[in-house]
Amino acid sequence: MPSKVGRFQIVDFENSKSNLVKDKGAIHAIKIMPMEINKGVIEITLVDFLISDEKGERILVNSGSQTFSYKYNSANKQYVLINKTRHSF
């Protein structure tokens, strides 16, 4: 797994040597769900979490997710974003 994507650092906080949540008070985390392919459309879902530490226990607050749908454009030889769906509570 890469250590960064763009300007964002990737951290496996479950296996980190330092307690990032306790050190920073809270962290914003994004879980990338497995890609799904449905009728030629690739869907990628990102789930947004705010992780905090309360009396030694990690509290995960889910503020929803977003699904990005891409379809391959053979003329341009690239995938094109065709839909963004926000799932909130």
ZAVO-790208 format. One record per atom (N, C-alpha, C, O): x, y, z; residue in three letters; atom name; residue number from 1. Coordinates in nm, 4 decimals, padded with zeros to 6 digits, m for minus. Atoms other than C-alpha are relative to their C-alpha. Example, Ala and Ser with C-alpha at 12.3 -4.5 7.8 and 13.67 -1.06 7.14 Angstrom:
BEGIN
[pt [00.0890 m00.1190 00.0000] "ALA" "N" 1]
[pt [01.2300 m00.4500 00.7800] "ALA" "CA" 1]
[pt [00.0900 00.1200 00.0000] "ALA" "C" 1]
[pt [00.1936 00.1181 00.0665] "ALA" "O" 1]
[pt [m00.0820 m00.1190 m00.0060] "SER" "N" 2]
[pt [01.3670 m00.1060 00.7140] "SER" "CA" 2]
[pt [m00.0770 00.1090 00.0730] "SER" "C" 2]
[pt [m00.0261 00.2198 00.0899] "SER" "O" 2]
//
This chain:
BEGIN
[pt [00.0835 m00.1166 00.0000] "MET" "N" 1]
[pt [00.0000 00.0000 00.0000] "MET" "CA" 1]
[pt [00.0889 00.1240 00.0000] "MET" "C" 1]
[pt [00.1883 00.1286 00.0724] "MET" "O" 1]
[pt [m00.0821 m00.1217 00.0002] "PRO" "N" 2]
[pt [00.1362 00.3465 m00.0807] "PRO" "CA" 2]
[pt [m00.0133 00.0756 00.1314] "PRO" "C" 2]
[pt [m00.1114 00.0583 00.2037] "PRO" "O" 2]
[pt [00.0044 m00.0775 m00.1243] "SER" "N" 3]
[pt [00.2169 00.5831 00.2059] "SER" "CA" 3]
[pt [m00.0803 00.1287 m00.0167] "SER" "C" 3]
[pt [m00.1216 00.1895 00.0820] "SER" "O" 3]
[pt [00.0766 m00.1224 00.0262] "LYS" "N" 4]
[pt [00.0375 00.8761 00.0373] "LYS" "CA" 4]
[pt [m00.0822 m00.0156 m00.1273] "LYS" "C" 4]
[pt [m00.0449 m00.0895 m00.2183] "LYS" "O" 4]
[pt [00.0777 m00.0164 00.1222] "VAL" "N" 5]
[pt [m00.2340 00.9473 m00.2168] "VAL" "CA" 5]
[pt [m00.0189 00.1496 m00.0147] "VAL" "C" 5]
[pt [m00.0922 00.2119 00.0621] "VAL" "O" 5]
[pt [00.0011 m00.1459 00.0128] "GLY" "N" 6]
[pt [m00.1871 01.3004 m00.3440] "GLY" "CA" 6]
[pt [00.0646 00.0613 00.1227] "GLY" "C" 6]
[pt [00.1771 00.0265 00.1586] "GLY" "O" 6]
[pt [m00.0528 m00.0642 m00.1210] "ARG" "N" 7]
[pt [m00.1410 01.5173 m00.0360] "ARG" "CA" 7]
[pt [m00.0457 m00.0696 00.1281] "ARG" "C" 7]
[pt [m00.0141 m00.0237 00.2379] "ARG" "O" 7]
[pt [00.0539 00.0696 m00.1160] "PHE" "N" 8]
[pt [m00.3148 01.2674 00.1950] "PHE" "CA" 8]
[pt [00.0857 m00.1194 00.0387] "PHE" "C" 8]
[pt [00.1188 m00.2028 m00.0455] "PHE" "O" 8]
[pt [m00.0801 00.1094 m00.0525] "GLN" "N" 9]
[pt [m00.1133 01.0306 00.4135] "GLN" "CA" 9]
[pt [m00.0908 m00.1200 00.0286] "GLN" "C" 9]
[pt [m00.2006 m00.1040 00.0820] "GLN" "O" 9]
[pt [00.0736 00.1229 m00.0289] "ILE" "N" 10]
[pt [m00.2317 00.6684 00.4353] "ILE" "CA" 10]
[pt [00.0600 m00.0616 00.1255] "ILE" "C" 10]
[pt [00.1805 m00.0859 00.1324] "ILE" "O" 10]
[pt [m00.0460 00.0557 m00.1269] "VAL" "N" 11]
[pt [m00.2107 00.5261 00.7871] "VAL" "CA" 11]
[pt [m00.0909 m00.1154 00.0385] "VAL" "C" 11]
[pt [m00.2131 m00.1004 00.0408] "VAL" "O" 11]
[pt [00.0739 00.1133 m00.0561] "ASP" "N" 12]
[pt [m00.3174 00.1838 00.9117] "ASP" "CA" 12]
[pt [m00.0014 00.0218 00.1508] "ASP" "C" 12]
[pt [00.0880 m00.0254 00.2210] "ASP" "O" 12]
[pt [m00.0033 m00.0407 m00.1400] "PHE" "N" 13]
[pt [m00.4166 00.3178 01.2533] "PHE" "CA" 13]
[pt [m00.0150 m00.1174 00.0960] "PHE" "C" 13]
[pt [00.0216 m00.1051 00.2129] "PHE" "O" 13]
[pt [00.0102 00.1176 m00.0872] "GLU" "N" 14]
[pt [m00.4944 m00.0304 01.3909] "GLU" "CA" 14]
[pt [00.1381 m00.0594 00.0293] "GLU" "C" 14]
[pt [00.1601 m00.1157 00.1365] "GLU" "O" 14]
[pt [m00.1330 00.0588 m00.0160] "ASN" "N" 15]
[pt [m00.1311 m00.1361 01.3414] "ASN" "CA" 15]
[pt [00.1098 00.1047 00.0166] "ASN" "C" 15]
[pt [00.2281 00.0725 00.0061] "ASN" "O" 15]
[pt [m00.0969 m00.1072 m00.0170] "SER" "N" 16]
[pt [00.0378 00.1992 01.4005] "SER" "CA" 16]
[pt [00.0700 m00.0122 00.1354] "SER" "C" 16]
[pt [00.0075 m00.0493 00.2348] "SER" "O" 16]
[pt [m00.0754 00.0067 m00.1255] "LYS" "N" 17]
[pt [00.3137 00.2119 01.6652] "LYS" "CA" 17]
[pt [m00.0424 00.1107 00.0961] "LYS" "C" 17]
[pt [m00.0361 00.0929 00.2178] "LYS" "O" 17]
[pt [00.0475 m00.1069 m00.0876] "SER" "N" 18]
[pt [00.1804 00.5441 01.7949] "SER" "CA" 18]
[pt [m00.1528 00.0021 m00.0022] "SER" "C" 18]
[pt [m00.2154 m00.0444 m00.0975] "SER" "O" 18]
[pt [00.1447 m00.0109 m00.0081] "ASN" "N" 19]
[pt [m00.1752 00.6111 01.9056] "ASN" "CA" 19]
[pt [m00.0411 00.1333 m00.0620] "ASN" "C" 19]
[pt [m00.0542 00.2339 00.0078] "ASN" "O" 19]
[pt [00.0295 m00.1226 00.0742] "LEU" "N" 20]
[pt [m00.2659 00.8667 01.6388] "LEU" "CA" 20]
[pt [m00.1272 00.0667 00.0494] "LEU" "C" 20]
[pt [m00.1348 00.1895 00.0542] "LEU" "O" 20]
[pt [00.1268 m00.0564 m00.0457] "VAL" "N" 21]
[pt [m00.6188 00.9113 01.7702] "VAL" "CA" 21]
[pt [00.0210 00.0753 00.1305] "VAL" "C" 21]
[pt [m00.0269 00.1876 00.1460] "VAL" "O" 21]
[pt [m00.0232 m00.0638 m00.1298] "LYS" "N" 22]
[pt [m00.5036 00.9893 02.1241] "LYS" "CA" 22]
[pt [00.0928 00.1209 m00.0143] "LYS" "C" 22]
[pt [00.0720 00.2232 00.0508] "LYS" "O" 22]
[pt [m00.0954 m00.1098 00.0208] "ASP" "N" 23]
[pt [m00.2132 01.2083 02.0039] "ASP" "CA" 23]
[pt [m00.0670 00.1248 m00.0572] "ASP" "C" 23]
[pt [m00.0335 00.2366 m00.0180] "ASP" "O" 23]
[pt [00.0629 m00.1137 00.0676] "LYS" "N" 24]
[pt [m00.4374 01.4286 01.7868] "LYS" "CA" 24]
[pt [m00.1361 00.0361 00.0583] "LYS" "C" 24]
[pt [m00.1922 00.1395 00.0220] "LYS" "O" 24]
[pt [00.1327 m00.0244 m00.0562] "GLY" "N" 25]
[pt [m00.7606 01.4075 01.9902] "GLY" "CA" 25]
[pt [m00.1089 m00.0668 m00.0825] "GLY" "C" 25]
[pt [m00.2008 m00.1276 m00.0275] "GLY" "O" 25]
[pt [00.0933 00.0654 00.0925] "ALA" "N" 26]
[pt [m00.9525 01.2865 01.6848] "ALA" "CA" 26]
[pt [00.0623 00.0052 m00.1391] "ALA" "C" 26]
[pt [00.1419 00.0941 m00.1696] "ALA" "O" 26]
[pt [m00.0478 m00.0017 00.1387] "ILE" "N" 27]
[pt [m00.8793 01.1980 01.3242] "ILE" "CA" 27]
[pt [m00.1176 m00.0267 m00.0931] "ILE" "C" 27]
[pt [m00.2154 m00.0919 m00.0564] "ILE" "O" 27]
[pt [00.0970 00.0223 00.1066] "HIS" "N" 28]
[pt [m01.0814 01.2001 01.0059] "HIS" "CA" 28]
[pt [00.0532 m00.1158 m00.0830] "HIS" "C" 28]
[pt [00.1683 m00.1120 m00.1266] "HIS" "O" 28]
[pt [m00.0452 00.1159 00.0765] "ALA" "N" 29]
[pt [m01.0636 00.8663 00.8238] "ALA" "CA" 29]
[pt [m00.1002 m00.0325 m00.1104] "ALA" "C" 29]
[pt [m00.2205 m00.0112 m00.0957] "ALA" "O" 29]
[pt [00.0849 00.0424 00.1108] "ILE" "N" 30]
[pt [m01.1967 00.7399 00.4932] "ILE" "CA" 30]
[pt [00.0289 m00.1463 m00.0297] "ILE" "C" 30]
[pt [00.1431 m00.1844 m00.0553] "ILE" "O" 30]
[pt [m00.0119 00.1422 00.0331] "LYS" "N" 31]
[pt [m01.2597 00.3710 00.4341] "LYS" "CA" 31]
[pt [m00.0390 m00.0173 m00.1465] "LYS" "C" 31]
[pt [m00.1439 00.0304 m00.1898] "LYS" "O" 31]
[pt [00.0268 00.0274 00.1406] "ILE" "N" 32]
[pt [m01.2413 00.2585 00.0722] "ILE" "CA" 32]
[pt [m00.0567 m00.1409 m00.0093] "ILE" "C" 32]
[pt [00.0118 m00.2385 00.0213] "ILE" "O" 32]
[pt [00.0660 00.1293 00.0126] "MET" "N" 33]
[pt [m01.4885 m00.0215 00.0082] "MET" "CA" 33]
[pt [00.0477 m00.0688 m00.1287] "MET" "C" 33]
[pt [00.0949 m00.0018 m00.2205] "MET" "O" 33]
[pt [m00.0386 00.0701 00.1234] "PRO" "N" 34]
[pt [m01.4141 m00.2933 m00.2510] "PRO" "CA" 34]
[pt [m00.0796 00.0515 m00.1198] "PRO" "C" 34]
[pt [m00.1986 00.0811 m00.1088] "PRO" "O" 34]
[pt [00.0666 m00.0449 00.1227] "MET" "N" 35]
[pt [m01.4929 m00.1867 m00.6076] "MET" "CA" 35]
[pt [m00.1044 m00.1021 m00.0423] "MET" "C" 35]
[pt [m00.0883 m00.2225 m00.0224] "MET" "O" 35]
[pt [00.1039 00.0859 00.0554] "GLU" "N" 36]
[pt [m01.8077 m00.3239 m00.7637] "GLU" "CA" 36]
[pt [m00.0159 00.0326 m00.1478] "GLU" "C" 36]
[pt [m00.0082 00.1487 m00.1879] "GLU" "O" 36]
[pt [00.0237 m00.0201 00.1430] "ILE" "N" 37]
[pt [m01.8695 m00.3738 m01.1344] "ILE" "CA" 37]
[pt [m00.1401 m00.0518 m00.0294] "ILE" "C" 37]
[pt [m00.1725 m00.1672 m00.0015] "ILE" "O" 37]
[pt [00.1385 00.0345 00.0284] "ASN" "N" 38]
[pt [m02.2312 m00.3718 m01.2497] "ASN" "CA" 38]
[pt [m00.0360 00.0517 m00.1387] "ASN" "C" 38]
[pt [m00.0455 00.1727 m00.1594] "ASN" "O" 38]
[pt [00.0375 m00.0350 00.1378] "LYS" "N" 39]
[pt [m02.3248 m00.3760 m01.6212] "LYS" "CA" 39]
[pt [00.0973 00.0995 m00.0628] "LYS" "C" 39]
[pt [00.0555 00.1955 m00.1276] "LYS" "O" 39]
[pt [m00.1026 m00.0846 00.0602] "GLY" "N" 40]
[pt [m01.9956 m00.2152 m01.7249] "GLY" "CA" 40]
[pt [00.0288 00.1287 00.0752] "GLY" "C" 40]
[pt [00.1107 00.2094 00.0311] "GLY" "O" 40]
[pt [m00.0222 m00.1189 m00.0812] "VAL" "N" 41]
[pt [m02.0109 00.0522 m01.4556] "VAL" "CA" 41]
[pt [00.0784 m00.0393 00.1247] "VAL" "C" 41]
[pt [00.0397 m00.1309 00.1973] "VAL" "O" 41]
[pt [m00.0815 00.0249 m00.1188] "ILE" "N" 42]
[pt [m01.7401 00.0583 m01.1880] "ILE" "CA" 42]
[pt [m00.0456 00.0960 00.1086] "ILE" "C" 42]
[pt [m00.0542 00.2168 00.0864] "ILE" "O" 42]
[pt [00.0434 m00.0829 m00.1124] "GLU" "N" 43]
[pt [m01.8585 00.1823 m00.8485] "GLU" "CA" 43]
[pt [00.1007 m00.0094 00.1132] "GLU" "C" 43]
[pt [00.1404 m00.1184 00.1544] "GLU" "O" 43]
[pt [m00.0935 m00.0078 m00.1118] "ILE" "N" 44]
[pt [m01.6237 00.2973 m00.5739] "ILE" "CA" 44]
[pt [m00.0694 00.0783 00.1106] "ILE" "C" 44]
[pt [m00.1141 00.1910 00.0892] "ILE" "O" 44]
[pt [00.0662 m00.0645 m00.1122] "THR" "N" 45]
[pt [m01.7679 00.3797 m00.2322] "THR" "CA" 45]
[pt [00.1026 00.0368 00.1060] "THR" "C" 45]
[pt [00.1847 m00.0455 00.1463] "THR" "O" 45]
[pt [m00.0851 m00.0510 m00.1064] "LEU" "N" 46]
[pt [m01.5865 00.5932 00.0247] "LEU" "CA" 46]
[pt [m00.0879 00.0278 00.1214] "LEU" "C" 46]
[pt [m00.1905 00.0950 00.1100] "LEU" "O" 46]
[pt [00.0755 m00.0191 m00.1236] "VAL" "N" 47]
[pt [m01.7099 00.5886 00.3857] "VAL" "CA" 47]
[pt [00.0808 00.0910 00.0913] "VAL" "C" 47]
[pt [00.1979 00.0651 00.1192] "VAL" "O" 47]
[pt [m00.0649 m00.1039 m00.0800] "ASP" "N" 48]
[pt [m01.6283 00.8903 00.6030] "ASP" "CA" 48]
[pt [m00.0221 m00.0262 00.1492] "ASP" "C" 48]
[pt [m00.1350 m00.0488 00.1927] "ASP" "O" 48]
[pt [00.0081 00.0207 m00.1452] "PHE" "N" 49]
[pt [m01.5495 00.8465 00.9759] "PHE" "CA" 49]
[pt [00.0748 00.1100 00.0738] "PHE" "C" 49]
[pt [00.1759 00.1608 00.0252] "PHE" "O" 49]
[pt [m00.0744 m00.0803 m00.0961] "LEU" "N" 50]
[pt [m01.4498 01.0728 01.2618] "LEU" "CA" 50]
[pt [00.0308 m00.0952 00.1150] "LEU" "C" 50]
[pt [m00.0602 m00.1518 00.1756] "LEU" "O" 50]
[pt [m00.0420 00.0954 m00.1022] "ILE" "N" 51]
[pt [m01.2477 00.8647 01.5088] "ILE" "CA" 51]
[pt [00.0562 00.0776 00.1179] "ILE" "C" 51]
[pt [00.1464 00.1599 00.1024] "ILE" "O" 51]
[pt [m00.0482 m00.0660 m00.1218] "SER" "N" 52]
[pt [m01.1976 00.9812 01.8660] "SER" "CA" 52]
[pt [00.0278 m00.1046 00.1069] "SER" "C" 52]
[pt [m00.0074 m00.2216 00.0926] "SER" "O" 52]
[pt [m00.0344 00.0886 m00.1105] "ASP" "N" 53]
[pt [m01.0718 00.8325 02.1901] "ASP" "CA" 53]
[pt [m00.0753 00.0472 00.1239] "ASP" "C" 53]
[pt [m00.0634 00.1626 00.1651] "ASP" "O" 53]
[pt [00.0769 m00.0338 m00.1189] "GLU" "N" 54]
[pt [m01.3004 00.8239 02.4909] "GLU" "CA" 54]
[pt [00.0281 m00.1048 00.1064] "GLU" "C" 54]
[pt [m00.0148 m00.2197 00.0955] "GLU" "O" 54]
[pt [m00.0349 00.0890 m00.1120] "LYS" "N" 55]
[pt [m01.1652 00.6713 02.8120] "LYS" "CA" 55]
[pt [00.0687 m00.1278 m00.0485] "LYS" "C" 55]
[pt [00.0398 m00.2373 m00.0003] "LYS" "O" 55]
[pt [m00.0767 00.1130 00.0495] "GLY" "N" 56]
[pt [m00.9286 00.4462 02.6179] "GLY" "CA" 56]
[pt [m00.0693 m00.0828 m00.1067] "GLY" "C" 56]
[pt [m00.0115 m00.1798 m00.1556] "GLY" "O" 56]
[pt [00.0715 00.0727 00.1046] "GLU" "N" 57]
[pt [m01.1907 00.3257 02.3694] "GLU" "CA" 57]
[pt [m00.0139 00.0884 m00.1231] "GLU" "C" 57]
[pt [m00.0364 00.2089 m00.1122] "GLU" "O" 57]
[pt [00.0160 m00.0739 00.1249] "ARG" "N" 58]
[pt [m01.2069 00.4268 02.0043] "ARG" "CA" 58]
[pt [m00.1478 00.0112 m00.0341] "ARG" "C" 58]
[pt [m00.2211 m00.0877 m00.0330] "ARG" "O" 58]
[pt [00.1375 m00.0264 00.0399] "ILE" "N" 59]
[pt [m01.5340 00.5852 01.9005] "ILE" "CA" 59]
[pt [00.0019 00.0392 m00.1472] "ILE" "C" 59]
[pt [00.0703 00.1341 m00.1854] "ILE" "O" 59]
[pt [00.0084 m00.0291 00.1426] "LEU" "N" 60]
[pt [m01.6156 00.5805 01.5276] "LEU" "CA" 60]
[pt [m00.1375 00.0575 m00.0299] "LEU" "C" 60]
[pt [m00.2395 m00.0062 m00.0038] "LEU" "O" 60]
[pt [00.1244 m00.0642 00.0386] "VAL" "N" 61]
[pt [m01.8795 00.8223 01.4047] "VAL" "CA" 61]
[pt [m00.0039 00.0047 m00.1517] "VAL" "C" 61]
[pt [00.0833 00.0640 m00.2151] "VAL" "O" 61]
[pt [00.0139 00.0061 00.1444] "ASN" "N" 62]
[pt [m01.9991 00.7580 01.0505] "ASN" "CA" 62]
[pt [m00.0904 00.1138 m00.0447] "ASN" "C" 62]
[pt [m00.2058 00.1234 m00.0031] "ASN" "O" 62]
[pt [00.0807 m00.1122 00.0484] "SER" "N" 63]
[pt [m02.1161 01.0695 00.8725] "SER" "CA" 63]
[pt [m00.0551 m00.0252 m00.1404] "SER" "C" 63]
[pt [m00.0990 00.0680 m00.2078] "SER" "O" 63]
[pt [00.0551 00.0364 00.1301] "GLY" "N" 64]
[pt [m02.2241 00.8846 00.5592] "GLY" "CA" 64]
[pt [00.1070 m00.0503 m00.0949] "GLY" "C" 64]
[pt [00.2210 m00.0757 m00.0559] "GLY" "O" 64]
[pt [m00.0933 00.0488 00.1015] "SER" "N" 65]
[pt [m02.0631 00.7719 00.2382] "SER" "CA" 65]
[pt [m00.0344 00.0629 m00.1343] "SER" "C" 65]
[pt [m00.1369 00.1292 m00.1501] "SER" "O" 65]
[pt [00.0223 m00.0499 00.1348] "GLN" "N" 66]
[pt [m02.0320 00.8621 m00.1257] "GLN" "CA" 66]
[pt [00.0447 m00.1067 m00.0987] "GLN" "C" 66]
[pt [00.1522 m00.1650 m00.0841] "GLN" "O" 66]
[pt [m00.0326 00.0971 00.1034] "THR" "N" 67]
[pt [m02.0377 00.6331 m00.4279] "THR" "CA" 67]
[pt [00.0261 00.0736 m00.1308] "THR" "C" 67]
[pt [m00.0534 00.1570 m00.1742] "THR" "O" 67]
[pt [m00.0393 m00.0574 00.1283] "PHE" "N" 68]
[pt [m01.8595 00.7314 m00.7485] "PHE" "CA" 68]
[pt [m00.0158 m00.1083 m00.1062] "PHE" "C" 68]
[pt [00.0380 m00.2180 m00.0910] "PHE" "O" 68]
[pt [00.0243 00.0964 00.1077] "SER" "N" 69]
[pt [m01.9723 00.5562 m01.0691] "SER" "CA" 69]
[pt [00.0735 00.0440 m00.1257] "SER" "C" 69]
[pt [00.0615 00.1586 m00.1692] "SER" "O" 69]
[pt [m00.0793 m00.0281 00.1199] "TYR" "N" 70]
[pt [m01.7436 00.5362 m01.3724] "TYR" "CA" 70]
[pt [m00.0366 m00.0980 m00.1111] "TYR" "C" 70]
[pt [m00.0635 m00.2154 m00.0854] "TYR" "O" 70]
[pt [00.0232 00.0852 00.1166] "LYS" "N" 71]
[pt [m01.8040 00.4019 m01.7222] "LYS" "CA" 71]
[pt [00.1134 00.0245 m00.0988] "LYS" "C" 71]
[pt [00.1593 00.1375 m00.1156] "LYS" "O" 71]
[pt [m00.1101 m00.0112 00.0949] "TYR" "N" 72]
[pt [m01.5360 00.3307 m01.9806] "TYR" "CA" 72]
[pt [m00.0485 00.0631 m00.1298] "TYR" "C" 72]
[pt [m00.1496 00.0212 m00.1861] "TYR" "O" 72]
[pt [00.0276 m00.0659 00.1265] "ASN" "N" 73]
[pt [m01.5396 00.5605 m02.2838] "ASN" "CA" 73]
[pt [00.1059 m00.0493 m00.0984] "ASN" "C" 73]
[pt [00.2216 m00.0076 m00.0921] "ASN" "O" 73]
[pt [m00.0978 00.0610 00.0910] "SER" "N" 74]
[pt [m01.3759 00.3618 m02.5635] "SER" "CA" 74]
[pt [00.0570 00.1002 m00.0997] "SER" "C" 74]
[pt [00.1706 00.0836 m00.1443] "SER" "O" 74]
[pt [m00.0512 m00.1013 00.0939] "ALA" "N" 75]
[pt [m01.3425 00.6658 m02.7931] "ALA" "CA" 75]
[pt [00.1162 00.0775 00.0620] "ALA" "C" 75]
[pt [00.2148 00.1067 m00.0056] "ALA" "O" 75]
[pt [m00.1057 m00.0741 m00.0705] "ASN" "N" 76]
[pt [m01.1323 00.8503 m02.5326] "ASN" "CA" 76]
[pt [00.0997 m00.0915 00.0712] "ASN" "C" 76]
[pt [00.2036 m00.0462 00.1192] "ASN" "O" 76]
[pt [m00.0823 00.1007 m00.0681] "LYS" "N" 77]
[pt [m00.9832 00.5292 m02.3873] "LYS" "CA" 77]
[pt [00.0262 00.0372 00.1462] "LYS" "C" 77]
[pt [00.1391 00.0317 00.1951] "LYS" "O" 77]
[pt [m00.0117 m00.0329 m00.1426] "GLN" "N" 78]
[pt [m01.0541 00.6373 m02.0308] "GLN" "CA" 78]
[pt [m00.1358 m00.0182 00.0681] "GLN" "C" 78]
[pt [m00.2404 m00.0227 00.0034] "GLN" "O" 78]
[pt [00.1228 00.0088 m00.0775] "TYR" "N" 79]
[pt [m01.3069 00.6001 m01.7534] "TYR" "CA" 79]
[pt [m00.0513 00.1410 00.0272] "TYR" "C" 79]
[pt [00.0264 00.2331 00.0525] "TYR" "O" 79]
[pt [00.0640 m00.1299 m00.0185] "VAL" "N" 80]
[pt [m01.5544 00.8863 m01.7135] "VAL" "CA" 80]
[pt [m00.0965 m00.0102 00.1183] "VAL" "C" 80]
[pt [m00.1741 m00.1051 00.1290] "VAL" "O" 80]
[pt [00.0925 m00.0056 m00.1125] "LEU" "N" 81]
[pt [m01.7368 00.9814 m01.3944] "LEU" "CA" 81]
[pt [m00.1394 00.0281 m00.0535] "LEU" "C" 81]
[pt [m00.1616 00.1294 m00.1199] "LEU" "O" 81]
[pt [00.1360 m00.0192 00.0516] "ILE" "N" 82]
[pt [m02.1069 00.9388 m01.4706] "ILE" "CA" 82]
[pt [m00.1008 00.0322 00.1103] "ILE" "C" 82]
[pt [m00.2108 00.0800 00.0826] "ILE" "O" 82]
[pt [00.0933 m00.0267 m00.1086] "ASN" "N" 83]
[pt [m02.2622 00.9708 m01.1243] "ASN" "CA" 83]
[pt [00.0713 00.0031 00.1348] "ASN" "C" 83]
[pt [00.1645 m00.0737 00.1588] "ASN" "O" 83]
[pt [m00.0441 m00.0037 m00.1386] "LYS" "N" 84]
[pt [m02.1920 01.0673 m00.7634] "LYS" "CA" 84]
[pt [m00.1246 m00.0071 00.0868] "LYS" "C" 84]
[pt [m00.2167 00.0730 00.0706] "LYS" "O" 84]
[pt [00.1157 00.0149 m00.0874] "THR" "N" 85]
[pt [m02.4355 00.9495 m00.4971] "THR" "CA" 85]
[pt [00.0455 00.0123 00.1435] "THR" "C" 85]
[pt [00.1353 m00.0596 00.1875] "THR" "O" 85]
[pt [m00.0323 m00.0192 m00.1419] "ARG" "N" 86]
[pt [m02.4202 01.0733 m00.1376] "ARG" "CA" 86]
[pt [m00.1020 m00.0766 00.0820] "ARG" "C" 86]
[pt [m00.2226 m00.0650 00.0602] "ARG" "O" 86]
[pt [00.0848 00.0776 m00.0903] "HIS" "N" 87]
[pt [m02.5569 00.8403 00.1298] "HIS" "CA" 87]
[pt [00.0214 00.0575 00.1400] "HIS" "C" 87]
[pt [00.1288 00.0426 00.1984] "HIS" "O" 87]
[pt [m00.0145 m00.0591 m00.1334] "SER" "N" 88]
[pt [m02.6226 01.0217 00.4556] "SER" "CA" 88]
[pt [m00.1072 m00.0547 00.0930] "SER" "C" 88]
[pt [m00.2043 m00.1171 00.0502] "SER" "O" 88]
[pt [00.0939 00.0488 m00.1010] "PHE" "N" 89]
[pt [m02.8029 00.9433 00.7762] "PHE" "CA" 89]
[pt [m00.0963 00.1093 00.0368] "PHE" "C" 89]
[pt [m00.1839 00.0886 00.1208] "PHE" "O" 89]
//
